[in-house]
């Protein structure tokens, strides 16, 4: 196995790879082009709100095994919080109806037989609509695979799938959607409890990892942008990494994990295919104390806002597949969203509290059937170069779980390679 590994990119995939490498005894050098680690998963202080906020609202599920293992490894398992039971409250802003889906904690879905726990106006037989997703064929969309209408779809499946896929679910890859269903809904309620970072993404996912790496002797180089990868003459391995401020020659027992975004990695690796279509997200934060009783996470229907997150002294909203909002003036968007939040949280509509809008134009790759075929595997044809990132072939959409899983897989694949292959 290699004694030293350069991890290029300190987003969640790169951090997960670095932590896994260090745990298995490799020396790590972590490079990040930006001035801070975390990639799209980071926190910052916003002077307008007078609070630390996240670059985007992220929700993980209690069944995301790679994520929870990573949190335990970096000593941050208590940073994730959520309801004690797998419950999903919803508010329909058009009809003012409110309900809560309460999943059974065990593996068997007893909740679908309880009218007070399942989606209103559904019966147990409606949930069989999910079965075709488990046998989805490559290249097919959700709409080509299962029924996409009715109360179950509109009141539970579409909101959940929209959040996980960051795409209109009808158009999304049925394979990826089926994978999510297997690992969450079909795994039982204990795998479906929604979890959020109570003190922010930085405190949960990034800062503890950096401290662990530093304590273990890793070298962390921020502001270290990779400019070029030089391949050996025989084409079998990476020989040199040219950064903007230095060149690093790789010895026989040294390797690279490239954990860069899909729009950058192909410019460095010859012939690398990657997704070419992306989806946007919008996040709107309001500096207001959530009223007593507002759940940590609430699904909103028939509104611009889709998921409402309640934090200390802040209410935040996420809009997935937000391409239609990219050109909307931020003040107008905040006003529209605040009217919805005020209704959902039983707050006065005026005056609107201090707000901040964050748009991410290329938040995730578009989880379409044709884009799924463009996702590369962990290995490359160079035996000391592995790939990581939520856009690689993780079998999941672009999620925190997919990013962390990819980093851990890249590290394990690299360390499990026989020395003679290098």
N, C-alpha and C positions, 0 to 999 in steps of 0.2 A: 504494500500500500504506500501511497505517497507520504512523505514526511512533512511536506509543506504545501498548502493549497492557497492560491489566490482566489478569493471570492470577489467578483466584480459586480457591484450593485448591492446596496444595503437596504432595499425594501424588505418586506416580510419574507420573501423567498430567499434572498441572500442572507438575512439574519438567521433564518431557520437552518440553512445549509451550514453557516459558520458555527452555530451552536452544536449541531450534530457532529460536525467534523472535530470540534474541540473535545466533545464528550468521548469520542472514539480515539483520541490520542494524537490527532494531527495538529500541526502548527498552522495557524490561520493568519492570513493578511487580508483584511477586509477593506475594499476600495469603494468609495462613493463619490460621484461627481458633484453632488450638491453639498451644501454646507452643513446639512443635517441628515441623519439616517431616518428611515421609515418609508421613503417613497410616497405612495399615495395614502399611506396609513400613518399619519403624524398629527401632532397637536401643536398649537401655537397660541400665544396670548393676543387677543383682539382688544385693542384699546377702545373701540367703539362700544363693545359690549361690556368691557371691564371684566373679562373672564377668559379663561383658557378654553378653547374650543378645538374640535377635531376638523381635519380637512374634509371629512365626510362622516355621516352616521353609518356605522357598521354593526350589523347584528350577526352573531354566530349562534349555533344551536348546540345543545348539550350533547348531541351525538357526533359532533365534529371531533373525532378522536385525535387527529394529528394536532389540531389547535390546542386541545386541552393538554396533550402530552408536552407540547412546546411550552405552554404556560407553566406547567409543573417544573419543567427543566430549568426555566429561568427564574423560578421562585416567585411567580406572579399569579398563581392560581386564584388567589382571593380578589384579584382585580376585576373579575367578571362577576356580574350580578344580574339577577332577573327574578321573575316570580317563582315562588317555591314549587308551583305545579305547572305542567305544560298547558298554559291557558293563553288564548288569543282573543282579547276584547276587540270588537269592531263597532264603528259608528258609521251609519249611512246618512250623509249630510243632506241628501235629497228628501228622504222620508223621515229623518230624525230617529230612525230605529236604532236600537243598541242591543247587542248580544255578545256573548262570550262563548267561544268554542273551548270546551274543557276535555282534553284528551286523557284517556286512561293512563295511569303511570306504568302499567305493566306492558308486556309485549302484545297481548291480545287487545284488539280495538273495541272493547266493550262500550266505549263512548258513543259509537255510531248507533247503538240500540237505545240510547237515552235521549228523549226529545229535549231535555234540558241541557244536554251537553253538546249535541251535534248542531250543525248549521240549521237555522230555522227553515222550515218548509222543505226539508229533505227527509228521505227515509233511508233505512240501512242499505237497500238495494242500489241507491244512487252512487254509493262509494265504490261499487264495482267498476265504475267508469275509469278508475285508475289502472285497472289490470292490464289493458293493452300497452301502457307505457313500459311495463316490465319486460315486454317482448318487442320493444321498438326496433325497427330495422334502421341500419345506417342510411343517412341521407334523407330521412323523412322528418317532417315537422310535427309538432304536437297536434296541429289541426288535422293532419293526415293520419293521425294515430288514435286519437280519442275524441270523445264528445266534448265540445268547448262551449257549452251553453247551460242554462238552468241555474237554479239557486246555489248548488254546490260549487259550480265553476265561478260564478260571479261573487259569491260571498266568502269563499275561502281559497280555492285553488288558484284562481287568477291573481289575487293579491299576493299570495305566498310565492308563486312562480315568478311573478313580475319582479319581486324584490330579489330573489335568488339569481335570476337570469339577467336582470337589467335590460329586458327586452320584452316586447309584446309576446306573451307566451304562445299564442297560436302560431307564430312564425318561427319559434325557437326549435332547436334540435330536440327531437323526441328522445334520443339516446341520452343526452345530458340531463334532461328533465327526469327521465326514468331513473337515472343514477341517483339524483337527489331524493326521489321518492323512496328508493330502496334504503338509503342511509338515514332517512328521517321518519317519514310517516309510517313506513312499513316496519321500522325498527322499534316502534312503540313510543308511548308518550315520554318516557325518560330520555329519548333521543331528540325530543322536539321542544324542550324548554328554551325559550329565547333568552339570550344572554347579551349584555352590553358592557362596555368598559366604563365602570362607574367613575373613574378619575381621569378618563381620556385615553385615547389610543396610545399616546406616548408612554404613559405610566404603565399601561398594561402590556404592550407588545414590544416596545422599542428600548426604552431606558434600562429596564432590567436585563435585557439581552446584551446591551453594550457593557453594562457593569460586569456581567458574568464573563464576557469575552476578555475584557481588560484584566480582570482578576486572574484569568487563566493564561495570560501571557500573549493574547492575540494582539496584532498590530492593527490599528484602525486609522485609515487615511481618508479623511474627508476632503472634499475639493480635489479629488484624484480622478480625473476623467480619462477613460481609455480612448485613445485615438486610433490605434491600429493593432491588429494581431498578426504577427509574423509567423508563418508556418515553416517547418523544416523542409529542406530540399526534397526529401523522400516523401513528403506529404503526410507522414504518419502521426505527427504531433505538433503542438504549439511550441515554438522555440523562444519567441520574444513577445512581451507585452509592452507596447509603447504608450505610455501615458503622456499627458500634456507636459508634465514637469519631470518625468524620469522614464528610463527604459529598464525593464526587468527581464533578464535572461533566465529561462527556466532550466534547471538542472534535470537530470534523469529521474529523480525522485520527487519532482514538483509538478503540480497540476493546476487547472483552472476550472472554476465553476462560474459560468456567465449567467448572471441573474439580472439582466437588463430588460427594458420594455420591448414589446414586439416591433415597434417602429425604429428601434436603434440596433438591436442585435443583428438583423440581417445586413446592416451596413458594415459589420465587422467580420462576419462569418460567411465565407464564399458559399453560394448556393443554398443558404438557409431559407426555408420557407416559413412564413409566419402569417397569422391572421392579418387581413387588410382592412376590415371594417370594424368600427368601434361604436360604442354607445356612451351617451352622456348621463351624468347625474346632476341634480341640483339639490343643494342643502340650504335651508333657511333657518337661522338661529334667532331666537327672541330672548332678550334679557328680562325674564319674568319668572317669578317663583311659581312652580306648578301648584295648582290647588290641591288640597288634601284629597286623596283618593284617586287621583289620576294615575293610571297604570304606567309602569316603566315604558311599555311599548303598546301602541294602539294602532290598528289598521283603520284607515279612512277610505270610504267608498264614495263615488260620485263627487269627486273633488280633485283639484289640482294636486294638493298634498296627498300622499299615499300612506306614509307611516309617521306617526307622532311619537317622539322620544321625550321622556320627562327626566331631566337631570336636576341637580341642585341649582336653583336660581336660573334655570334655563329650560325653555321648550324648544325643541329642534324638529325639523321636518325634512324628510327625504322624498324626492321625486325621482323615480327611475325612468330610464329611456326618455330623458328630458331634452332631446334634440329640438323639440318644438318651442322650447323656452329660451334657447341660446341667445336670441336677438331681442328678447323682451326686456325692457328697462327694469333694473333691479328693484327700484322703488315700487313699481307697479306689481311686480311679482310678489314682493314682501307684503304689499297691501292685500292682494288676493289671498295669499296663504294665511295671513293673520286672521282674516274674517272667518276662514275655515277652522283654524286652530281655536279661536275664541268660542265658536259654536261647539266644537267637540269637547273643550275643556270647561265650558260654562263660565267664560270670562267676558268682561265687557269688550265690545268691539272697538271702542274708542276710549282713550287714545291708544294708538299702536305703540308698543314699547320699542326700545332700541333694538335694531335688527341688523343682521348681516347675511348677505347672500353669497354662496360659494358655488360656482359652476365648474364642473370638470368635464371638458369636452370629450376627452378620450378616457373615460373612467375604466372601461372594461372592453375586451374584445366582444364583438357581437356574436352571441351564442347561436348562430344560424347553422343549418346543416352543412352548407358549403364551406363555412369558416372552420368548422370542426375538422375537416379534412386537411386544413393547412397547419394544424398544430404539430410541431415537431416533438419527437421523443426526447428523453433525457440524454441518451448517448448521441455523440456526433461521430463522424468518420475519423476524427483525431482522438487517439486513445487517452490523451490527458486533458480533454476538454468536455465538460458536461454542461447541460443547459438547465436552468430553473426559472420558474415564473408561472403565474396563474394562467398564462396563455399557452403554455406547453401542454402536452397531451396527458393531463391529470385524470381525465375521465369525469371531471366536474366543470361547471361554468367558472367564470373568473370570480372566485370567492376567497376569503381569508383562508378557509380550509384548503382550497386548491393550491394557493401560494405556498403555505407552510408545508403541505404534503410534497410539493415539487422540490422544495429545498432539501428536505430530509431525504427524499429519494435520490437526488443528485449526489449528496454526500455519501450515502450508503453504497450507491452504485460505484462511485469512484474508489471508495476504500475497499470494496470487495473484489476489485479487479486484481488478478495475479500480477506480481511484480514483473514477470517476464513479458507481459503485454505492453510494458512501458519502455 
